[in-house]
Amino acid sequence: MFSQGQLVFAGFFVVLFIVAMIYSYRKDLKLHKKFYKGSYIILLGFIVFIGFLFLIKGYLKH
């Protein structure tokens, strides 16, 4: 489906993208701690809300 060159390119791209993301995150770590305190609560709220939607969907299906 994919040629060998495409797979090699995709592998290098993924590795370099992850390295760049880690470098960028480490560089801005102080800012993240200062400005994004408590953001995990919002993430938890989204996860609970999506779970609630799946429960409603399952309940209404039967």
CHARMM internal coordinates of N, CA and C (Angstrom, degrees):
IC EDIT
DIST 1 N 1 CA 1.4416
DIST 1 CA 1 C 1.5312
ANGL 1 N 1 CA 1 C 110.56
DIST 1 C 2 N 1.3192
ANGL 1 CA 1 C 2 N 116.47
DIHE 1 N 1 CA 1 C 2 N -48.12
DIST 2 N 2 CA 1.4640
ANGL 1 C 2 N 2 CA 120.92
DIHE 1 CA 1 C 2 N 2 CA 176.52
DIST 2 CA 2 C 1.5198
ANGL 2 N 2 CA 2 C 108.69
DIHE 1 C 2 N 2 CA 2 C -111.24
DIST 2 C 3 N 1.3252
ANGL 2 CA 2 C 3 N 115.43
DIHE 2 N 2 CA 2 C 3 N 147.13
DIST 3 N 3 CA 1.4632
ANGL 2 C 3 N 3 CA 118.41
DIHE 2 CA 2 C 3 N 3 CA 177.63
DIST 3 CA 3 C 1.5329
ANGL 3 N 3 CA 3 C 109.27
DIHE 2 C 3 N 3 CA 3 C -78.17
DIST 3 C 4 N 1.3099
ANGL 3 CA 3 C 4 N 114.90
DIHE 3 N 3 CA 3 C 4 N 166.18
DIST 4 N 4 CA 1.4735
ANGL 3 C 4 N 4 CA 120.13
DIHE 3 CA 3 C 4 N 4 CA -179.81
DIST 4 CA 4 C 1.5255
ANGL 4 N 4 CA 4 C 110.82
DIHE 3 C 4 N 4 CA 4 C -61.09
DIST 4 C 5 N 1.3381
ANGL 4 CA 4 C 5 N 117.21
DIHE 4 N 4 CA 4 C 5 N -40.11
DIST 5 N 5 CA 1.4588
ANGL 4 C 5 N 5 CA 121.03
DIHE 4 CA 4 C 5 N 5 CA 179.76
DIST 5 CA 5 C 1.5208
ANGL 5 N 5 CA 5 C 112.49
DIHE 4 C 5 N 5 CA 5 C -64.37
DIST 5 C 6 N 1.3247
ANGL 5 CA 5 C 6 N 116.76
DIHE 5 N 5 CA 5 C 6 N -38.24
DIST 6 N 6 CA 1.4572
ANGL 5 C 6 N 6 CA 120.28
DIHE 5 CA 5 C 6 N 6 CA 178.36
DIST 6 CA 6 C 1.5250
ANGL 6 N 6 CA 6 C 111.16
DIHE 5 C 6 N 6 CA 6 C -66.21
DIST 6 C 7 N 1.3238
ANGL 6 CA 6 C 7 N 116.84
DIHE 6 N 6 CA 6 C 7 N -40.25
DIST 7 N 7 CA 1.4644
ANGL 6 C 7 N 7 CA 120.19
DIHE 6 CA 6 C 7 N 7 CA 178.47
DIST 7 CA 7 C 1.5265
ANGL 7 N 7 CA 7 C 111.70
DIHE 6 C 7 N 7 CA 7 C -66.29
DIST 7 C 8 N 1.3210
ANGL 7 CA 7 C 8 N 116.77
DIHE 7 N 7 CA 7 C 8 N -40.33
DIST 8 N 8 CA 1.4679
ANGL 7 C 8 N 8 CA 120.59
DIHE 7 CA 7 C 8 N 8 CA 177.83
DIST 8 CA 8 C 1.5260
ANGL 8 N 8 CA 8 C 109.95
DIHE 7 C 8 N 8 CA 8 C -64.08
DIST 8 C 9 N 1.3315
ANGL 8 CA 8 C 9 N 116.92
DIHE 8 N 8 CA 8 C 9 N -45.03
DIST 9 N 9 CA 1.4588
ANGL 8 C 9 N 9 CA 120.89
DIHE 8 CA 8 C 9 N 9 CA 177.90
DIST 9 CA 9 C 1.5226
ANGL 9 N 9 CA 9 C 110.73
DIHE 8 C 9 N 9 CA 9 C -59.96
DIST 9 C 10 N 1.3261
ANGL 9 CA 9 C 10 N 117.78
DIHE 9 N 9 CA 9 C 10 N -45.67
DIST 10 N 10 CA 1.4616
ANGL 9 C 10 N 10 CA 121.27
DIHE 9 CA 9 C 10 N 10 CA 179.81
DIST 10 CA 10 C 1.5282
ANGL 10 N 10 CA 10 C 110.71
DIHE 9 C 10 N 10 CA 10 C -61.51
DIST 10 C 11 N 1.3178
ANGL 10 CA 10 C 11 N 117.26
DIHE 10 N 10 CA 10 C 11 N -41.16
DIST 11 N 11 CA 1.4674
ANGL 10 C 11 N 11 CA 120.78
DIHE 10 CA 10 C 11 N 11 CA 178.65
DIST 11 CA 11 C 1.5163
ANGL 11 N 11 CA 11 C 111.84
DIHE 10 C 11 N 11 CA 11 C -62.50
DIST 11 C 12 N 1.3441
ANGL 11 CA 11 C 12 N 116.51
DIHE 11 N 11 CA 11 C 12 N -48.24
DIST 12 N 12 CA 1.4660
ANGL 11 C 12 N 12 CA 119.63
DIHE 11 CA 11 C 12 N 12 CA 178.32
DIST 12 CA 12 C 1.5238
ANGL 12 N 12 CA 12 C 111.22
DIHE 11 C 12 N 12 CA 12 C -62.56
DIST 12 C 13 N 1.3197
ANGL 12 CA 12 C 13 N 116.60
DIHE 12 N 12 CA 12 C 13 N -41.35
DIST 13 N 13 CA 1.4576
ANGL 12 C 13 N 13 CA 120.39
DIHE 12 CA 12 C 13 N 13 CA -179.12
DIST 13 CA 13 C 1.5225
ANGL 13 N 13 CA 13 C 110.84
DIHE 12 C 13 N 13 CA 13 C -61.49
DIST 13 C 14 N 1.3244
ANGL 13 CA 13 C 14 N 117.34
DIHE 13 N 13 CA 13 C 14 N -46.11
DIST 14 N 14 CA 1.4635
ANGL 13 C 14 N 14 CA 121.06
DIHE 13 CA 13 C 14 N 14 CA -179.05
DIST 14 CA 14 C 1.5234
ANGL 14 N 14 CA 14 C 110.49
DIHE 13 C 14 N 14 CA 14 C -62.65
DIST 14 C 15 N 1.3200
ANGL 14 CA 14 C 15 N 117.19
DIHE 14 N 14 CA 14 C 15 N -46.00
DIST 15 N 15 CA 1.4657
ANGL 14 C 15 N 15 CA 120.78
DIHE 14 CA 14 C 15 N 15 CA -178.97
DIST 15 CA 15 C 1.5275
ANGL 15 N 15 CA 15 C 110.57
DIHE 14 C 15 N 15 CA 15 C -62.78
DIST 15 C 16 N 1.3280
ANGL 15 CA 15 C 16 N 117.19
DIHE 15 N 15 CA 15 C 16 N -47.97
DIST 16 N 16 CA 1.4650
ANGL 15 C 16 N 16 CA 120.00
DIHE 15 CA 15 C 16 N 16 CA -178.62
DIST 16 CA 16 C 1.5332
ANGL 16 N 16 CA 16 C 111.70
DIHE 15 C 16 N 16 CA 16 C -66.90
DIST 16 C 17 N 1.3209
ANGL 16 CA 16 C 17 N 117.68
DIHE 16 N 16 CA 16 C 17 N -35.32
DIST 17 N 17 CA 1.4573
ANGL 16 C 17 N 17 CA 120.96
DIHE 16 CA 16 C 17 N 17 CA 177.55
DIST 17 CA 17 C 1.5236
ANGL 17 N 17 CA 17 C 110.53
DIHE 16 C 17 N 17 CA 17 C -64.36
DIST 17 C 18 N 1.3264
ANGL 17 CA 17 C 18 N 117.64
DIHE 17 N 17 CA 17 C 18 N -43.49
DIST 18 N 18 CA 1.4655
ANGL 17 C 18 N 18 CA 121.22
DIHE 17 CA 17 C 18 N 18 CA 179.03
DIST 18 CA 18 C 1.5235
ANGL 18 N 18 CA 18 C 110.37
DIHE 17 C 18 N 18 CA 18 C -64.81
DIST 18 C 19 N 1.3241
ANGL 18 CA 18 C 19 N 117.74
DIHE 18 N 18 CA 18 C 19 N -41.79
DIST 19 N 19 CA 1.4693
ANGL 18 C 19 N 19 CA 121.31
DIHE 18 CA 18 C 19 N 19 CA 177.96
DIST 19 CA 19 C 1.5256
ANGL 19 N 19 CA 19 C 110.09
DIHE 18 C 19 N 19 CA 19 C -62.10
DIST 19 C 20 N 1.3299
ANGL 19 CA 19 C 20 N 117.89
DIHE 19 N 19 CA 19 C 20 N -43.36
DIST 20 N 20 CA 1.4636
ANGL 19 C 20 N 20 CA 121.32
DIHE 19 CA 19 C 20 N 20 CA 178.99
DIST 20 CA 20 C 1.5153
ANGL 20 N 20 CA 20 C 111.28
DIHE 19 C 20 N 20 CA 20 C -64.08
DIST 20 C 21 N 1.3154
ANGL 20 CA 20 C 21 N 117.67
DIHE 20 N 20 CA 20 C 21 N -38.90
DIST 21 N 21 CA 1.4683
ANGL 20 C 21 N 21 CA 120.90
DIHE 20 CA 20 C 21 N 21 CA 178.75
DIST 21 CA 21 C 1.5310
ANGL 21 N 21 CA 21 C 110.97
DIHE 20 C 21 N 21 CA 21 C -65.32
DIST 21 C 22 N 1.3264
ANGL 21 CA 21 C 22 N 116.50
DIHE 21 N 21 CA 21 C 22 N -43.04
DIST 22 N 22 CA 1.4624
ANGL 21 C 22 N 22 CA 120.61
DIHE 21 CA 21 C 22 N 22 CA 179.43
DIST 22 CA 22 C 1.5241
ANGL 22 N 22 CA 22 C 109.60
DIHE 21 C 22 N 22 CA 22 C -64.23
DIST 22 C 23 N 1.3264
ANGL 22 CA 22 C 23 N 117.53
DIHE 22 N 22 CA 22 C 23 N -44.79
DIST 23 N 23 CA 1.4676
ANGL 22 C 23 N 23 CA 121.28
DIHE 22 CA 22 C 23 N 23 CA 179.31
DIST 23 CA 23 C 1.5254
ANGL 23 N 23 CA 23 C 110.65
DIHE 22 C 23 N 23 CA 23 C -60.91
DIST 23 C 24 N 1.3104
ANGL 23 CA 23 C 24 N 116.85
DIHE 23 N 23 CA 23 C 24 N -44.78
DIST 24 N 24 CA 1.4607
ANGL 23 C 24 N 24 CA 121.20
DIHE 23 CA 23 C 24 N 24 CA -178.99
DIST 24 CA 24 C 1.5242
ANGL 24 N 24 CA 24 C 110.93
DIHE 23 C 24 N 24 CA 24 C -64.67
DIST 24 C 25 N 1.3125
ANGL 24 CA 24 C 25 N 117.27
DIHE 24 N 24 CA 24 C 25 N -42.02
DIST 25 N 25 CA 1.4631
ANGL 24 C 25 N 25 CA 121.23
DIHE 24 CA 24 C 25 N 25 CA 179.65
DIST 25 CA 25 C 1.5258
ANGL 25 N 25 CA 25 C 110.53
DIHE 24 C 25 N 25 CA 25 C -64.50
DIST 25 C 26 N 1.3162
ANGL 25 CA 25 C 26 N 116.86
DIHE 25 N 25 CA 25 C 26 N -44.45
DIST 26 N 26 CA 1.4688
ANGL 25 C 26 N 26 CA 120.16
DIHE 25 CA 25 C 26 N 26 CA -179.65
DIST 26 CA 26 C 1.5273
ANGL 26 N 26 CA 26 C 111.13
DIHE 25 C 26 N 26 CA 26 C -63.51
DIST 26 C 27 N 1.3260
ANGL 26 CA 26 C 27 N 116.27
DIHE 26 N 26 CA 26 C 27 N -37.18
DIST 27 N 27 CA 1.4567
ANGL 26 C 27 N 27 CA 121.19
DIHE 26 CA 26 C 27 N 27 CA -179.25
DIST 27 CA 27 C 1.5341
ANGL 27 N 27 CA 27 C 111.20
DIHE 26 C 27 N 27 CA 27 C -65.47
DIST 27 C 28 N 1.3263
ANGL 27 CA 27 C 28 N 117.07
DIHE 27 N 27 CA 27 C 28 N -36.13
DIST 28 N 28 CA 1.4599
ANGL 27 C 28 N 28 CA 121.62
DIHE 27 CA 27 C 28 N 28 CA -176.42
DIST 28 CA 28 C 1.5213
ANGL 28 N 28 CA 28 C 113.39
DIHE 27 C 28 N 28 CA 28 C -102.05
DIST 28 C 29 N 1.3155
ANGL 28 CA 28 C 29 N 118.09
DIHE 28 N 28 CA 28 C 29 N 18.25
DIST 29 N 29 CA 1.4584
ANGL 28 C 29 N 29 CA 121.27
DIHE 28 CA 28 C 29 N 29 CA -174.42
DIST 29 CA 29 C 1.5279
ANGL 29 N 29 CA 29 C 112.30
DIHE 28 C 29 N 29 CA 29 C -60.27
DIST 29 C 30 N 1.3304
ANGL 29 CA 29 C 30 N 117.93
DIHE 29 N 29 CA 29 C 30 N -40.17
DIST 30 N 30 CA 1.4712
ANGL 29 C 30 N 30 CA 120.42
DIHE 29 CA 29 C 30 N 30 CA 179.78
DIST 30 CA 30 C 1.5264
ANGL 30 N 30 CA 30 C 110.94
DIHE 29 C 30 N 30 CA 30 C -63.21
DIST 30 C 31 N 1.3271
ANGL 30 CA 30 C 31 N 116.31
DIHE 30 N 30 CA 30 C 31 N -40.60
DIST 31 N 31 CA 1.4627
ANGL 30 C 31 N 31 CA 119.50
DIHE 30 CA 30 C 31 N 31 CA 179.17
DIST 31 CA 31 C 1.5258
ANGL 31 N 31 CA 31 C 111.17
DIHE 30 C 31 N 31 CA 31 C -67.61
DIST 31 C 32 N 1.3129
ANGL 31 CA 31 C 32 N 117.22
DIHE 31 N 31 CA 31 C 32 N -37.93
DIST 32 N 32 CA 1.4633
ANGL 31 C 32 N 32 CA 120.47
DIHE 31 CA 31 C 32 N 32 CA 179.03
DIST 32 CA 32 C 1.5239
ANGL 32 N 32 CA 32 C 110.35
DIHE 31 C 32 N 32 CA 32 C -62.42
DIST 32 C 33 N 1.3216
ANGL 32 CA 32 C 33 N 116.71
DIHE 32 N 32 CA 32 C 33 N -43.20
DIST 33 N 33 CA 1.4664
ANGL 32 C 33 N 33 CA 119.79
DIHE 32 CA 32 C 33 N 33 CA -179.66
DIST 33 CA 33 C 1.5152
ANGL 33 N 33 CA 33 C 111.27
DIHE 32 C 33 N 33 CA 33 C -65.90
DIST 33 C 34 N 1.3342
ANGL 33 CA 33 C 34 N 117.08
DIHE 33 N 33 CA 33 C 34 N -32.72
DIST 34 N 34 CA 1.4623
ANGL 33 C 34 N 34 CA 120.74
DIHE 33 CA 33 C 34 N 34 CA -177.25
DIST 34 CA 34 C 1.5255
ANGL 34 N 34 CA 34 C 112.08
DIHE 33 C 34 N 34 CA 34 C -78.32
DIST 34 C 35 N 1.3180
ANGL 34 CA 34 C 35 N 118.00
DIHE 34 N 34 CA 34 C 35 N -46.60
DIST 35 N 35 CA 1.4594
ANGL 34 C 35 N 35 CA 121.28
DIHE 34 CA 34 C 35 N 35 CA -170.71
DIST 35 CA 35 C 1.5277
ANGL 35 N 35 CA 35 C 114.79
DIHE 34 C 35 N 35 CA 35 C -95.90
DIST 35 C 36 N 1.3081
ANGL 35 CA 35 C 36 N 118.61
DIHE 35 N 35 CA 35 C 36 N -18.34
DIST 36 N 36 CA 1.4606
ANGL 35 C 36 N 36 CA 120.27
DIHE 35 CA 35 C 36 N 36 CA -174.03
DIST 36 CA 36 C 1.5229
ANGL 36 N 36 CA 36 C 112.29
DIHE 35 C 36 N 36 CA 36 C -115.82
DIST 36 C 37 N 1.3218
ANGL 36 CA 36 C 37 N 117.34
DIHE 36 N 36 CA 36 C 37 N 33.24
DIST 37 N 37 CA 1.4608
ANGL 36 C 37 N 37 CA 120.72
DIHE 36 CA 36 C 37 N 37 CA 175.83
DIST 37 CA 37 C 1.5211
ANGL 37 N 37 CA 37 C 108.94
DIHE 36 C 37 N 37 CA 37 C -64.83
DIST 37 C 38 N 1.3033
ANGL 37 CA 37 C 38 N 116.93
DIHE 37 N 37 CA 37 C 38 N 134.76
DIST 38 N 38 CA 1.4546
ANGL 37 C 38 N 38 CA 121.44
DIHE 37 CA 37 C 38 N 38 CA 175.96
DIST 38 CA 38 C 1.5119
ANGL 38 N 38 CA 38 C 114.96
DIHE 37 C 38 N 38 CA 38 C 78.03
DIST 38 C 39 N 1.3138
ANGL 38 CA 38 C 39 N 118.56
DIHE 38 N 38 CA 38 C 39 N 7.37
DIST 39 N 39 CA 1.4668
ANGL 38 C 39 N 39 CA 119.77
DIHE 38 CA 38 C 39 N 39 CA -179.05
DIST 39 CA 39 C 1.5313
ANGL 39 N 39 CA 39 C 111.71
DIHE 38 C 39 N 39 CA 39 C -69.16
DIST 39 C 40 N 1.3231
ANGL 39 CA 39 C 40 N 116.95
DIHE 39 N 39 CA 39 C 40 N -20.01
DIST 40 N 40 CA 1.4575
ANGL 39 C 40 N 40 CA 119.64
DIHE 39 CA 39 C 40 N 40 CA 177.74
DIST 40 CA 40 C 1.5240
ANGL 40 N 40 CA 40 C 110.91
DIHE 39 C 40 N 40 CA 40 C -65.02
DIST 40 C 41 N 1.3135
ANGL 40 CA 40 C 41 N 118.00
DIHE 40 N 40 CA 40 C 41 N -26.83
DIST 41 N 41 CA 1.4684
ANGL 40 C 41 N 41 CA 121.28
DIHE 40 CA 40 C 41 N 41 CA 178.84
DIST 41 CA 41 C 1.5321
ANGL 41 N 41 CA 41 C 109.68
DIHE 40 C 41 N 41 CA 41 C -66.48
DIST 41 C 42 N 1.3249
ANGL 41 CA 41 C 42 N 116.99
DIHE 41 N 41 CA 41 C 42 N -39.55
DIST 42 N 42 CA 1.4587
ANGL 41 C 42 N 42 CA 121.15
DIHE 41 CA 41 C 42 N 42 CA 178.10
DIST 42 CA 42 C 1.5199
ANGL 42 N 42 CA 42 C 109.93
DIHE 41 C 42 N 42 CA 42 C -65.96
DIST 42 C 43 N 1.3282
ANGL 42 CA 42 C 43 N 117.34
DIHE 42 N 42 CA 42 C 43 N -42.56
DIST 43 N 43 CA 1.4646
ANGL 42 C 43 N 43 CA 121.32
DIHE 42 CA 42 C 43 N 43 CA 177.02
DIST 43 CA 43 C 1.5198
ANGL 43 N 43 CA 43 C 110.37
DIHE 42 C 43 N 43 CA 43 C -60.52
DIST 43 C 44 N 1.3132
ANGL 43 CA 43 C 44 N 117.11
DIHE 43 N 43 CA 43 C 44 N -44.49
DIST 44 N 44 CA 1.4577
ANGL 43 C 44 N 44 CA 121.23
DIHE 43 CA 43 C 44 N 44 CA 178.11
DIST 44 CA 44 C 1.5281
ANGL 44 N 44 CA 44 C 110.79
DIHE 43 C 44 N 44 CA 44 C -61.36
DIST 44 C 45 N 1.3336
ANGL 44 CA 44 C 45 N 117.01
DIHE 44 N 44 CA 44 C 45 N -39.87
DIST 45 N 45 CA 1.4565
ANGL 44 C 45 N 45 CA 121.09
DIHE 44 CA 44 C 45 N 45 CA 177.64
DIST 45 CA 45 C 1.5198
ANGL 45 N 45 CA 45 C 111.73
DIHE 44 C 45 N 45 CA 45 C -61.98
DIST 45 C 46 N 1.3281
ANGL 45 CA 45 C 46 N 117.77
DIHE 45 N 45 CA 45 C 46 N -43.08
DIST 46 N 46 CA 1.4658
ANGL 45 C 46 N 46 CA 121.33
DIHE 45 CA 45 C 46 N 46 CA 177.41
DIST 46 CA 46 C 1.5269
ANGL 46 N 46 CA 46 C 111.28
DIHE 45 C 46 N 46 CA 46 C -62.40
DIST 46 C 47 N 1.3185
ANGL 46 CA 46 C 47 N 116.79
DIHE 46 N 46 CA 46 C 47 N -42.61
DIST 47 N 47 CA 1.4595
ANGL 46 C 47 N 47 CA 120.39
DIHE 46 CA 46 C 47 N 47 CA -179.73
DIST 47 CA 47 C 1.5254
ANGL 47 N 47 CA 47 C 110.58
DIHE 46 C 47 N 47 CA 47 C -64.38
DIST 47 C 48 N 1.3257
ANGL 47 CA 47 C 48 N 117.25
DIHE 47 N 47 CA 47 C 48 N -42.60
DIST 48 N 48 CA 1.4654
ANGL 47 C 48 N 48 CA 120.74
DIHE 47 CA 47 C 48 N 48 CA 178.10
DIST 48 CA 48 C 1.5241
ANGL 48 N 48 CA 48 C 110.21
DIHE 47 C 48 N 48 CA 48 C -63.94
DIST 48 C 49 N 1.3260
ANGL 48 CA 48 C 49 N 117.20
DIHE 48 N 48 CA 48 C 49 N -42.27
DIST 49 N 49 CA 1.4603
ANGL 48 C 49 N 49 CA 121.05
DIHE 48 CA 48 C 49 N 49 CA -179.92
DIST 49 CA 49 C 1.5241
ANGL 49 N 49 CA 49 C 111.78
DIHE 48 C 49 N 49 CA 49 C -62.76
DIST 49 C 50 N 1.3165
ANGL 49 CA 49 C 50 N 117.28
DIHE 49 N 49 CA 49 C 50 N -44.30
DIST 50 N 50 CA 1.4680
ANGL 49 C 50 N 50 CA 121.07
DIHE 49 CA 49 C 50 N 50 CA 178.74
DIST 50 CA 50 C 1.5315
ANGL 50 N 50 CA 50 C 110.07
DIHE 49 C 50 N 50 CA 50 C -65.19
DIST 50 C 51 N 1.3302
ANGL 50 CA 50 C 51 N 117.26
DIHE 50 N 50 CA 50 C 51 N -40.16
DIST 51 N 51 CA 1.4622
ANGL 50 C 51 N 51 CA 120.40
DIHE 50 CA 50 C 51 N 51 CA 175.52
DIST 51 CA 51 C 1.5120
ANGL 51 N 51 CA 51 C 111.60
DIHE 50 C 51 N 51 CA 51 C -61.54
DIST 51 C 52 N 1.3338
ANGL 51 CA 51 C 52 N 117.11
DIHE 51 N 51 CA 51 C 52 N -39.88
DIST 52 N 52 CA 1.4543
ANGL 51 C 52 N 52 CA 122.10
DIHE 51 CA 51 C 52 N 52 CA 177.68
DIST 52 CA 52 C 1.5283
ANGL 52 N 52 CA 52 C 110.75
DIHE 51 C 52 N 52 CA 52 C -63.01
DIST 52 C 53 N 1.3323
ANGL 52 CA 52 C 53 N 116.97
DIHE 52 N 52 CA 52 C 53 N -40.86
DIST 53 N 53 CA 1.4639
ANGL 52 C 53 N 53 CA 120.37
DIHE 52 CA 52 C 53 N 53 CA 177.55
DIST 53 CA 53 C 1.5305
ANGL 53 N 53 CA 53 C 111.40
DIHE 52 C 53 N 53 CA 53 C -62.56
DIST 53 C 54 N 1.3286
ANGL 53 CA 53 C 54 N 116.94
DIHE 53 N 53 CA 53 C 54 N -40.38
DIST 54 N 54 CA 1.4620
ANGL 53 C 54 N 54 CA 119.91
DIHE 53 CA 53 C 54 N 54 CA 177.57
DIST 54 CA 54 C 1.5206
ANGL 54 N 54 CA 54 C 111.31
DIHE 53 C 54 N 54 CA 54 C -65.83
DIST 54 C 55 N 1.3391
ANGL 54 CA 54 C 55 N 117.13
DIHE 54 N 54 CA 54 C 55 N -37.36
DIST 55 N 55 CA 1.4598
ANGL 54 C 55 N 55 CA 119.56
DIHE 54 CA 54 C 55 N 55 CA 176.69
DIST 55 CA 55 C 1.5219
ANGL 55 N 55 CA 55 C 111.32
DIHE 54 C 55 N 55 CA 55 C -63.68
DIST 55 C 56 N 1.3144
ANGL 55 CA 55 C 56 N 116.69
DIHE 55 N 55 CA 55 C 56 N -43.74
DIST 56 N 56 CA 1.4733
ANGL 55 C 56 N 56 CA 120.72
DIHE 55 CA 55 C 56 N 56 CA 177.80
DIST 56 CA 56 C 1.5264
ANGL 56 N 56 CA 56 C 110.35
DIHE 55 C 56 N 56 CA 56 C -61.54
DIST 56 C 57 N 1.3268
ANGL 56 CA 56 C 57 N 116.11
DIHE 56 N 56 CA 56 C 57 N -44.00
DIST 57 N 57 CA 1.4731
ANGL 56 C 57 N 57 CA 120.33
DIHE 56 CA 56 C 57 N 57 CA 179.80
DIST 57 CA 57 C 1.5198
ANGL 57 N 57 CA 57 C 110.47
DIHE 56 C 57 N 57 CA 57 C -60.26
DIST 57 C 58 N 1.3145
ANGL 57 CA 57 C 58 N 117.09
DIHE 57 N 57 CA 57 C 58 N -45.28
DIST 58 N 58 CA 1.4675
ANGL 57 C 58 N 58 CA 120.82
DIHE 57 CA 57 C 58 N 58 CA 179.48
DIST 58 CA 58 C 1.5105
ANGL 58 N 58 CA 58 C 112.01
DIHE 57 C 58 N 58 CA 58 C -65.28
DIST 58 C 59 N 1.3202
ANGL 58 CA 58 C 59 N 117.29
DIHE 58 N 58 CA 58 C 59 N -37.81
DIST 59 N 59 CA 1.4539
ANGL 58 C 59 N 59 CA 121.05
DIHE 58 CA 58 C 59 N 59 CA -179.75
DIST 59 CA 59 C 1.5253
ANGL 59 N 59 CA 59 C 111.14
DIHE 58 C 59 N 59 CA 59 C -68.88
DIST 59 C 60 N 1.3243
ANGL 59 CA 59 C 60 N 117.98
DIHE 59 N 59 CA 59 C 60 N -41.07
DIST 60 N 60 CA 1.4601
ANGL 59 C 60 N 60 CA 121.26
DIHE 59 CA 59 C 60 N 60 CA -177.76
DIST 60 CA 60 C 1.5278
ANGL 60 N 60 CA 60 C 112.82
DIHE 59 C 60 N 60 CA 60 C -76.45
DIST 60 C 61 N 1.3176
ANGL 60 CA 60 C 61 N 116.67
DIHE 60 N 60 CA 60 C 61 N -18.57
DIST 61 N 61 CA 1.4594
ANGL 60 C 61 N 61 CA 120.24
DIHE 60 CA 60 C 61 N 61 CA -179.71
DIST 61 CA 61 C 1.5375
ANGL 61 N 61 CA 61 C 110.47
DIHE 60 C 61 N 61 CA 61 C -70.75
DIST 61 C 62 N 1.3178
ANGL 61 CA 61 C 62 N 116.91
DIHE 61 N 61 CA 61 C 62 N -32.30
DIST 62 N 62 CA 1.4763
ANGL 61 C 62 N 62 CA 120.22
DIHE 61 CA 61 C 62 N 62 CA -175.80
DIST 62 CA 62 C 1.4754
ANGL 62 N 62 CA 62 C 110.08
DIHE 61 C 62 N 62 CA 62 C -94.44
END
COOR INIT
IC SEED 1 N 1 CA 1 C
IC BUILD
